[in-house]
Amino acid sequence: MLGVDYRRKNIYTTAINYNKEALEIAEKVENPNSGILRSMEVSYNSIGNIYILLEQYKLAEKSFKKAIKIAEKSKNKWSLSINNENIAKIKEAQDSLDLAIYYTKKALTIDKSINNHYGRMICYNRLGKLFIKKGEYSNAKQVLNDAMPIAKSVKNNFYIALINNNLGWVDTKTKNFSKAKEHFKTSLEIAEKKNYKTALTEIYTNYSEYYEQTGNHENALKYYKKYTTISNQLLNDKTSKYVNDLIAKYDSERKTNQIKNLAKQNEIAQLQLIKNRNLWAIFLVSIFCLLVILYFLYRQNSLKKEKKILTLEQDVLRNQMNPHFIFNALNSIKHYIINNEQKNAVHYLNKFSKLIRKILESSSVKEVSLQEELETMDLYMNIENIRFSNEIDYNFNVDQTLDLSKIKVPPLVLQPFLENALWHGLSSKKGDKNILLSVHKPSENFIQIDIQDNGIGRKASAKIKSNKTIKRKSIGIELTKERLNNFIKGFKNTFSLSFNDLFDDQKNQTELK
């Protein structure tokens, strides 16, 4: 029931998690009673309804069929009717009209056998709409006329509006325009008064078609625009709630990571304390024992502890970086949702999912190839570019003789430098905004990575920062330096970082070339 409650509040991820947890418990029961079987039906039905909202139709159908299988076992005809009607809804969305009619009639037969008036009303209305789509107008009128008395008897205004809309639609198709207008007016009056948004999308579409058929193109355009507006509102609400659910999820993970970090830092402190105690113990014992043997034993023990401390320090730094990176990306996607640009929002959500997968894959490793790091940074720049209205021209320039798959770096090591170029260099700049990331090999033992931008320069950026009322301390670069210091301890050569402004011959700040 927690899963059902969260679904009705449109918190989809949490709803699915609770329903799946319920199913895991129920499936362990060898001989489930009717109450447990009923809970399993509800869980599968709830998951299926969420997948319909997210337009994951194959997953939705799979969940509804599992619910039907359990309902057949428990002989729950009411559940059989609901889940067959839900599969009909999926088939209609997939334009499989014959299958949609088959599952609707199957649900209707069950509703008749148990005298379920509400279920018969829903099935008659859906059959009417399906028959209209197939061009079987006489069949459509018959079932819609069967649906209307039931809707009025149960006083269901939502279905009274929908049935009147479908009657208006079939009258439009059969050129009975005067009757069609009566139905549309009744339908529209109810839906707008009650603010039935899903019903209004169908009514506005069909009313627009009515005016187009009667030659009133101005009203046809008017109602089509109304359809577009409310359809966009529904899509935007669904997308926004889904993204907010993701943000809530990662906020919880961030708090969990903070707790883990504290535990690991405490373990580091304890290991340091043990190490210091060992030093004193070895110093005292070495007076009475052979110095060579004691030194060898101490050195071996000390190296093990230093290696464990180093691993824990790297884990702490990585856990500090990952939530920071994820939240910046999520907040970037909100730009398109706020501006009601659904296609762009969906497009960048897909990129975001790829980015999250890469981050999660790299979170359990201490190093990745430079090729993987550049792919991750490309996704990051695509998402950050949203807040710049895609004005940034971001390019790679990689020496073709290099094998990037063999060059190892800490995961997400380039992100703070790209972030600085974006928000300190380019965010206050007018005109062209460019970032160039170059990789080449200046000598036998070193790889050089340059990040250049044509921003306002460090002096101008520092001046802007000094004038701000609220001053935030940036820790991204400092964390990266610490990560690199730990990273190179296992390698022969060191690393260096340098920050330079670009100037022309007259010592004026120059544009990126």
ChimeraX attribute file (.defattr): number of C-alpha atoms within 10 A of each C-alpha:
attribute: neighborCount
match mode: 1-to-1
recipient: residues
	/A:1	14
	/A:2	15
	/A:3	24
	/A:4	22
	/A:5	14
	/A:6	18
	/A:7	20
	/A:8	13
	/A:9	11
	/A:10	18
	/A:11	22
	/A:12	23
	/A:13	16
	/A:14	19
	/A:15	24
	/A:16	23
	/A:17	14
	/A:18	19
	/A:19	24
	/A:20	17
	/A:21	13
	/A:22	19
	/A:23	19
	/A:24	12
	/A:25	11
	/A:26	16
	/A:27	13
	/A:28	9
	/A:29	10
	/A:30	7
	/A:31	10
	/A:32	14
	/A:33	10
	/A:34	14
	/A:35	10
	/A:36	17
	/A:37	21
	/A:38	17
	/A:39	17
	/A:40	25
	/A:41	26
	/A:42	20
	/A:43	27
	/A:44	25
	/A:45	26
	/A:46	26
	/A:47	25
	/A:48	28
	/A:49	23
	/A:50	23
	/A:51	19
	/A:52	20
	/A:53	14
	/A:54	14
	/A:55	13
	/A:56	14
	/A:57	21
	/A:58	12
	/A:59	15
	/A:60	24
	/A:61	24
	/A:62	14
	/A:63	22
	/A:64	26
	/A:65	20
	/A:66	16
	/A:67	28
	/A:68	23
	/A:69	13
	/A:70	18
	/A:71	22
	/A:72	12
	/A:73	11
	/A:74	17
	/A:75	13
	/A:76	16
	/A:77	17
	/A:78	15
	/A:79	22
	/A:80	24
	/A:81	27
	/A:82	23
	/A:83	27
	/A:84	25
	/A:85	26
	/A:86	24
	/A:87	26
	/A:88	28
	/A:89	23
	/A:90	21
	/A:91	20
	/A:92	19
	/A:93	14
	/A:94	12
	/A:95	13
	/A:96	14
	/A:97	18
	/A:98	15
	/A:99	17
	/A:100	25
	/A:101	23
	/A:102	17
	/A:103	21
	/A:104	27
	/A:105	21
	/A:106	17
	/A:107	27
	/A:108	23
	/A:109	15
	/A:110	20
	/A:111	22
	/A:112	13
	/A:113	9
	/A:114	12
	/A:115	11
	/A:116	14
	/A:117	16
	/A:118	16
	/A:119	20
	/A:120	24
	/A:121	26
	/A:122	22
	/A:123	28
	/A:124	24
	/A:125	28
	/A:126	27
	/A:127	26
	/A:128	29
	/A:129	27
	/A:130	23
	/A:131	21
	/A:132	20
	/A:133	15
	/A:134	12
	/A:135	14
	/A:136	14
	/A:137	20
	/A:138	13
	/A:139	14
	/A:140	25
	/A:141	21
	/A:142	13
	/A:143	20
	/A:144	24
	/A:145	16
	/A:146	16
	/A:147	25
	/A:148	20
	/A:149	13
	/A:150	20
	/A:151	23
	/A:152	13
	/A:153	10
	/A:154	13
	/A:155	11
	/A:156	13
	/A:157	16
	/A:158	17
	/A:159	24
	/A:160	23
	/A:161	27
	/A:162	30
	/A:163	28
	/A:164	25
	/A:165	30
	/A:166	26
	/A:167	29
	/A:168	28
	/A:169	28
	/A:170	28
	/A:171	20
	/A:172	22
	/A:173	17
	/A:174	13
	/A:175	14
	/A:176	13
	/A:177	19
	/A:178	11
	/A:179	14
	/A:180	23
	/A:181	20
	/A:182	14
	/A:183	21
	/A:184	24
	/A:185	17
	/A:186	15
	/A:187	26
	/A:188	22
	/A:189	12
	/A:190	20
	/A:191	23
	/A:192	13
	/A:193	8
	/A:194	11
	/A:195	13
	/A:196	16
	/A:197	16
	/A:198	14
	/A:199	19
	/A:200	23
	/A:201	21
	/A:202	17
	/A:203	28
	/A:204	23
	/A:205	19
	/A:206	23
	/A:207	26
	/A:208	24
	/A:209	22
	/A:210	25
	/A:211	20
	/A:212	15
	/A:213	15
	/A:214	13
	/A:215	11
	/A:216	13
	/A:217	15
	/A:218	11
	/A:219	16
	/A:220	21
	/A:221	15
	/A:222	14
	/A:223	21
	/A:224	18
	/A:225	15
	/A:226	17
	/A:227	22
	/A:228	13
	/A:229	12
	/A:230	16
	/A:231	17
	/A:232	16
	/A:233	15
	/A:234	14
	/A:235	15
	/A:236	20
	/A:237	15
	/A:238	16
	/A:239	19
	/A:240	20
	/A:241	16
	/A:242	17
	/A:243	20
	/A:244	15
	/A:245	17
	/A:246	17
	/A:247	16
	/A:248	14
	/A:249	13
	/A:250	16
	/A:251	15
	/A:252	11
	/A:253	13
	/A:254	19
	/A:255	12
	/A:256	11
	/A:257	17
	/A:258	15
	/A:259	12
	/A:260	15
	/A:261	20
	/A:262	12
	/A:263	13
	/A:264	17
	/A:265	17
	/A:266	12
	/A:267	15
	/A:268	20
	/A:269	13
	/A:270	12
	/A:271	16
	/A:272	15
	/A:273	12
	/A:274	12
	/A:275	17
	/A:276	13
	/A:277	12
	/A:278	15
	/A:279	14
	/A:280	11
	/A:281	12
	/A:282	17
	/A:283	15
	/A:284	11
	/A:285	13
	/A:286	15
	/A:287	10
	/A:288	8
	/A:289	11
	/A:290	10
	/A:291	13
	/A:292	9
	/A:293	10
	/A:294	15
	/A:295	14
	/A:296	11
	/A:297	11
	/A:298	16
	/A:299	10
	/A:300	10
	/A:301	13
	/A:302	15
	/A:303	11
	/A:304	10
	/A:305	16
	/A:306	15
	/A:307	13
	/A:308	14
	/A:309	19
	/A:310	15
	/A:311	15
	/A:312	17
	/A:313	19
	/A:314	20
	/A:315	21
	/A:316	20
	/A:317	16
	/A:318	24
	/A:319	17
	/A:320	17
	/A:321	21
	/A:322	19
	/A:323	19
	/A:324	12
	/A:325	17
	/A:326	19
	/A:327	14
	/A:328	14
	/A:329	23
	/A:330	20
	/A:331	16
	/A:332	19
	/A:333	24
	/A:334	18
	/A:335	17
	/A:336	20
	/A:337	20
	/A:338	12
	/A:339	10
	/A:340	17
	/A:341	13
	/A:342	18
	/A:343	11
	/A:344	15
	/A:345	23
	/A:346	15
	/A:347	11
	/A:348	21
	/A:349	18
	/A:350	12
	/A:351	16
	/A:352	21
	/A:353	12
	/A:354	14
	/A:355	21
	/A:356	19
	/A:357	13
	/A:358	17
	/A:359	19
	/A:360	12
	/A:361	12
	/A:362	19
	/A:363	17
	/A:364	11
	/A:365	12
	/A:366	16
	/A:367	17
	/A:368	18
	/A:369	16
	/A:370	21
	/A:371	16
	/A:372	18
	/A:373	24
	/A:374	17
	/A:375	12
	/A:376	21
	/A:377	18
	/A:378	15
	/A:379	20
	/A:380	22
	/A:381	20
	/A:382	17
	/A:383	23
	/A:384	21
	/A:385	18
	/A:386	21
	/A:387	15
	/A:388	15
	/A:389	10
	/A:390	14
	/A:391	13
	/A:392	19
	/A:393	13
	/A:394	16
	/A:395	12
	/A:396	13
	/A:397	12
	/A:398	14
	/A:399	12
	/A:400	9
	/A:401	8
	/A:402	13
	/A:403	11
	/A:404	17
	/A:405	12
	/A:406	11
	/A:407	13
	/A:408	15
	/A:409	19
	/A:410	22
	/A:411	26
	/A:412	22
	/A:413	22
	/A:414	20
	/A:415	21
	/A:416	19
	/A:417	15
	/A:418	22
	/A:419	19
	/A:420	15
	/A:421	22
	/A:422	22
	/A:423	13
	/A:424	20
	/A:425	22
	/A:426	24
	/A:427	16
	/A:428	13
	/A:429	14
	/A:430	9
	/A:431	8
	/A:432	13
	/A:433	21
	/A:434	20
	/A:435	23
	/A:436	17
	/A:437	17
	/A:438	15
	/A:439	18
	/A:440	16
	/A:441	14
	/A:442	9
	/A:443	8
	/A:444	6
	/A:445	8
	/A:446	12
	/A:447	13
	/A:448	13
	/A:449	15
	/A:450	15
	/A:451	15
	/A:452	22
	/A:453	24
	/A:454	21
	/A:455	28
	/A:456	20
	/A:457	20
	/A:458	15
	/A:459	10
	/A:460	14
	/A:461	17
	/A:462	11
	/A:463	10
	/A:464	12
	/A:465	14
	/A:466	11
	/A:467	9
	/A:468	9
	/A:469	7
	/A:470	8
	/A:471	9
	/A:472	8
	/A:473	6
	/A:474	10
	/A:475	10
	/A:476	17
	/A:477	16
	/A:478	11
	/A:479	17
	/A:480	21
	/A:481	15
	/A:482	13
	/A:483	21
	/A:484	18
	/A:485	14
	/A:486	16
	/A:487	19
	/A:488	14
	/A:489	12
	/A:490	9
	/A:491	7
	/A:492	7
	/A:493	9
	/A:494	11
	/A:495	12
	/A:496	7
	/A:497	8
	/A:498	5
	/A:499	8
	/A:500	8
	/A:501	15
	/A:502	16
	/A:503	13
	/A:504	9
	/A:505	7
	/A:506	7
	/A:507	8
	/A:508	10
	/A:509	15
	/A:510	16
	/A:511	16
	/A:512	15
	/A:513	10
